[in-house]
Amino acid sequence: MYLNSEKKKEIFAKYGKSNTDTGSSEGQIALFSYRISHLTGHLRSNKKDYSTERALKILVGKRRSLLDYLKDRDIERYRAIIKALGIRK
């Protein structure tokens, strides 16, 4: 499986406050970004997988709403996570 508990802990440790801090916006955005990149690769080889395409659109929307939330609350944390993940609006 592409996303196991060790990989999740690694993502949360790198972008969140700790490896058990699964509720921080930065950690969730990083996890969504990892899942989005995996689904994007899957869709490149399986162009007619419409259920995965729908799931990808839902994930992008969730990440966008978390980024908007973070932008409204703390612009410095928003800029830091955008720079760390290489996401741009």
Kinemage of the C-alpha trace (Angstrom):
@kinemage 1
@onewidth
@group {chain A} dominant
@subgroup {mainchain}
@vectorlist {calphas} color= white
{ca met a 1} P 0.000 0.000 0.000
{ca tyr a 2} L 1.291 3.450 -0.847
{ca leu a 3} L 0.238 5.106 2.416
{ca asn a 4} L 0.931 3.162 5.588
{ca ser a 5} L 1.138 4.362 9.188
{ca glu a 6} L 4.921 4.866 9.025
{ca lys a 7} L 4.577 7.158 6.017
{ca lys a 8} L 1.818 9.123 7.754
{ca lys a 9} L 3.965 9.555 10.863
{ca glu a 10} L 6.848 10.728 8.678
{ca ile a 11} L 4.642 13.315 6.931
{ca phe a 12} L 3.185 14.577 10.212
{ca ala a 13} L 6.630 14.746 11.826
{ca lys a 14} L 8.012 16.761 8.918
{ca tyr a 15} L 5.164 19.225 8.430
{ca gly a 16} L 3.185 19.087 11.696
{ca lys a 17} L 4.264 19.816 15.224
{ca ser a 18} L 5.051 16.154 15.993
{ca asn a 19} L 4.465 12.723 14.479
{ca thr a 20} L 1.284 12.288 16.554
{ca asp a 21} L -0.123 15.747 15.726
{ca thr a 22} L -2.638 14.676 13.099
{ca gly a 23} L -4.955 17.632 13.608
{ca ser a 24} L -2.715 20.493 12.523
{ca ser a 25} L -3.638 22.174 9.278
{ca glu a 26} L -0.093 21.885 7.938
{ca gly a 27} L 0.014 18.141 8.536
{ca gln a 28} L -3.357 17.578 6.903
{ca ile a 29} L -2.419 19.727 3.895
{ca ala a 30} L 0.813 17.767 3.483
{ca leu a 31} L -1.051 14.452 3.698
{ca phe a 32} L -3.615 15.608 1.131
{ca ser a 33} L -0.784 16.748 -1.151
{ca tyr a 34} L 0.866 13.336 -0.923
{ca arg a 35} L -2.410 11.589 -1.751
{ca ile a 36} L -3.106 14.030 -4.604
{ca ser a 37} L 0.279 13.342 -6.177
{ca his a 38} L -0.327 9.592 -5.941
{ca leu a 39} L -3.784 9.823 -7.526
{ca thr a 40} L -2.461 12.114 -10.264
{ca gly a 41} L 0.123 9.501 -11.202
{ca his a 42} L -2.558 6.830 -11.230
{ca leu a 43} L -4.782 8.888 -13.515
{ca arg a 44} L -1.956 9.458 -15.993
{ca ser a 45} L -1.905 5.746 -16.731
{ca asn a 46} L -5.649 5.101 -16.242
{ca lys a 47} L -7.376 7.927 -18.058
{ca lys a 48} L -10.908 6.506 -17.833
{ca asp a 49} L -10.933 5.845 -14.090
{ca tyr a 50} L -13.667 8.331 -13.309
{ca ser a 51} L -14.204 7.331 -9.686
{ca thr a 52} L -10.562 8.105 -8.928
{ca glu a 53} L -10.905 11.377 -10.824
{ca arg a 54} L -13.845 12.301 -8.600
{ca ala a 55} L -11.888 11.385 -5.464
{ca leu a 56} L -8.999 13.539 -6.687
{ca lys a 57} L -11.289 16.530 -7.180
{ca ile a 58} L -12.703 16.077 -3.685
{ca leu a 59} L -9.192 15.947 -2.180
{ca val a 60} L -8.130 19.068 -4.054
{ca gly a 61} L -11.196 20.867 -2.720
{ca lys a 62} L -10.488 19.775 0.852
{ca arg a 63} L -6.874 20.913 0.563
{ca arg a 64} L -7.990 24.235 -0.912
{ca ser a 65} L -10.430 24.842 1.946
{ca leu a 66} L -7.744 24.040 4.529
{ca leu a 67} L -5.348 26.406 2.761
{ca asp a 68} L -7.997 29.146 2.771
{ca tyr a 69} L -8.599 28.542 6.489
{ca leu a 70} L -4.883 28.765 7.216
{ca lys a 71} L -4.545 31.883 5.073
{ca asp a 72} L -7.287 33.622 7.060
{ca arg a 73} L -5.906 32.566 10.457
{ca asp a 74} L -2.118 32.891 10.064
{ca ile a 75} L -0.606 34.136 6.812
{ca glu a 76} L 2.964 33.226 7.840
{ca arg a 77} L 2.088 29.560 8.406
{ca tyr a 78} L 0.238 29.600 5.068
{ca arg a 79} L 3.281 30.974 3.229
{ca ala a 80} L 5.571 28.479 4.954
{ca ile a 81} L 3.489 25.426 3.979
{ca ile a 82} L 3.059 26.694 0.402
{ca lys a 83} L 6.816 27.102 0.096
{ca ala a 84} L 7.599 23.751 1.736
{ca leu a 85} L 5.222 21.764 -0.472
{ca gly a 86} L 5.746 23.741 -3.669
{ca ile a 87} L 2.035 24.532 -4.043
{ca arg a 88} L 0.974 27.738 -5.667
{ca lys a 89} L -2.477 29.161 -6.156
